[in-house]
Amino acid sequence: MVLASHYIFMDVLSLLERNRTERLEEVCTGYSKRYSDDDEFQELISLILVALENNNNGVLDELKPKIRDAIASRRIETAGGTKLWFKNRRASQR
């Protein structure tokens, strides 16, 4: 299972903060296909896409803190620990 890194969340947040809704929809759809196994990411993306479809800027503003929290947690998760993508490479170098 491949997790979306914090850079992906930062990209989505950047588009959201700049109100680039057309591009945001394209990017979210593309990332959704790429990271289909990442449940947390899929949940946020689906909320964004529904809000864009309904033209609900209030919901989009409410999602910004959740995305910032996801950025912080993913920065840690993908930097090391048990969810490290290449966790076996360290064990093989001993």
NUMARTOR-82469 format. One record per residue (C-alpha): residue in three letters; x, z, y. Coordinates in pm, whole numbers, always signed. Layout:
BEGIN
REC  code       X       Z       Y
REC   ala       X       Z       Y
...
//
This chain:
BEGIN
REC  code       X       Z       Y
REC   met      +0      +0      +0
REC   val    +139    -104    +336
REC   leu     +59    +118    +633
REC   ala     +30     -14    +985
REC   ser    +322    +124   +1182
REC   his    +292    +291   +1519
REC   tyr    +394     -38   +1680
REC   ile     +70    -196   +1559
REC   phe    -135     +86   +1709
REC   met     +66     +57   +2032
REC   asp     -11    -315   +2048
REC   val    -384    -249   +2008
REC   leu    -377     +30   +2267
REC   ser    -190    -188   +2515
REC   leu    -451    -463   +2491
REC   leu    -728    -206   +2515
REC   glu    -583     -49   +2829
REC   arg    -537    -387   +2997
REC   asn    -899    -485   +2916
REC   arg    -794    -802   +2736
REC   thr   -1103    -805   +2518
REC   glu   -1077   -1165   +2396
REC   arg    -721   -1118   +2280
REC   leu    -799    -771   +2145
REC   glu   -1064    -912   +1915
REC   glu    -823   -1177   +1780
REC   val    -544    -926   +1727
REC   cys    -771    -669   +1561
REC   thr    -911    -928   +1323
REC   gly    -563   -1047   +1227
REC   tyr    -424    -697   +1179
REC   ser    -733    -598    +982
REC   lys    -659    -870    +729
REC   arg    -290    -780    +712
REC   tyr    -342    -403    +666
REC   ser    -656    -410    +453
REC   asp    -544    -112    +240
REC   asp    -487    +121    +538
REC   asp    -811    +320    +560
REC   glu    -737    +501    +887
REC   phe    -642    +175   +1056
REC   gln    -946      -6    +918
REC   glu   -1176    +266   +1051
REC   leu   -1036    +240   +1404
REC   ile   -1037    -139   +1400
REC   ser   -1397    -156   +1281
REC   leu   -1502     +81   +1562
REC   ile   -1319    -136   +1815
REC   leu   -1475    -457   +1685
REC   val   -1827    -310   +1690
REC   ala   -1774    -183   +2045
REC   leu   -1647    -525   +2153
REC   glu   -1943    -695   +1989
REC   asn   -2186    -463   +2170
REC   asn   -1984    -483   +2494
REC   asn   -1966    -102   +2499
REC   asn   -1672      +1   +2718
REC   gly   -1759    +370   +2687
REC   val   -1685    +369   +2315
REC   leu   -1360    +182   +2376
REC   asp   -1254    +449   +2626
REC   glu   -1337    +721   +2371
REC   leu   -1117    +550   +2112
REC   lys    -802    +555   +2327
REC   pro    -715    +922   +2250
REC   lys    -771    +859   +1878
REC   ile    -533    +565   +1891
REC   arg    -274    +775   +2076
REC   asp    -302   +1040   +1804
REC   ala    -259    +774   +1538
REC   ile     +53    +646   +1716
REC   ala    +207    +993   +1708
REC   ser    +127   +1054   +1342
REC   arg    +234    +707   +1228
REC   arg    +561    +736   +1414
REC   ile    +642   +1035   +1193
REC   glu    +493    +898    +870
REC   thr    +674    +564    +882
REC   ala   +1003    +715   +1000
REC   gly   +1058    +928    +692
REC   gly    +902   +1151    +436
REC   thr    +688   +1064    +140
REC   lys    +523    +764    +304
REC   leu    +851    +592    +386
REC   trp    +835    +228    +289
REC   phe   +1177    +222    +126
REC   lys   +1194    +576      -5
REC   asn   +1373    +468    -324
REC   arg   +1672    +318    -142
REC   arg   +1796    +661     -44
REC   ala   +1781    +790    -400
REC   ser   +1975    +490    -532
REC   gln   +2267    +540    -291
REC   arg   +2366    +882    -426
//
